[in-house]
Amino acid sequence: MAARRLVIDLPVRNEWSNVELLRTAVLSCFAAVFNDLDSCRAVATVISELMENAIKYGSWGEPERDSLHLAITGEDRRVLVSVEHPVDPSSAELERLQQTIRWLSNFTRPEEAYRARLSEFAENAPESGISRLGLARIAYEGNCAINAEVNGRMLRVSAEMRQ
C-alpha cells in the first residue's frame, strides 16, 4: 500500500468556537485517512491546545492581523502541527512559553515532564489557579517535540508527533 499523507493549511479566525470546530474536523479527516483512532485523537488534542494558546496569548490588537494560521502535515509515522499567530515579542507570556519549551527538553520522556507539571500544579493550585499543563500535556499525549520560533511579530509553535 502506498504511503498516506494528509495536508491541511488554513487561515483561522481567532474565535474560541473555532477551536472545537477544527478539533472535530481534523479528527474526522485523520480518521478517514489513517487507521489508528487513538493517534487521531492525540492529533486533535495537540491542535486544540495549540490553538487555545494562540487565541489566549496572541497579540490581537490590530484588525489586519485577526487570524491565526494552522498547518498540519500527517504521514504514516509522523505528524507536524504548526500554529502561527501575532505576538508581542516583549511579552511575559512569550518568555514563559520559551522557558516551558526549554524545561520540557530537560526530560528524557514527555511523561516525566507531564508528571512533574502535575505535581507542581497540585502543590500550587490553591494559590494560583493556573495549571500551565497544556504544553506538557500535548508533549506527553501526542509524544511531541515542541518548538517555537519568533519572526518579527509572529510566533510559530510547532509540535512534531512521532509514532
Summary of the structure (lengths in Angstrom):
residues: 163
radius of gyration: 15.9
end to end distance: 18.5
largest distance: 54.3
contacts: 487
relative contact order: 0.18
helix: 50%
strand: 27%
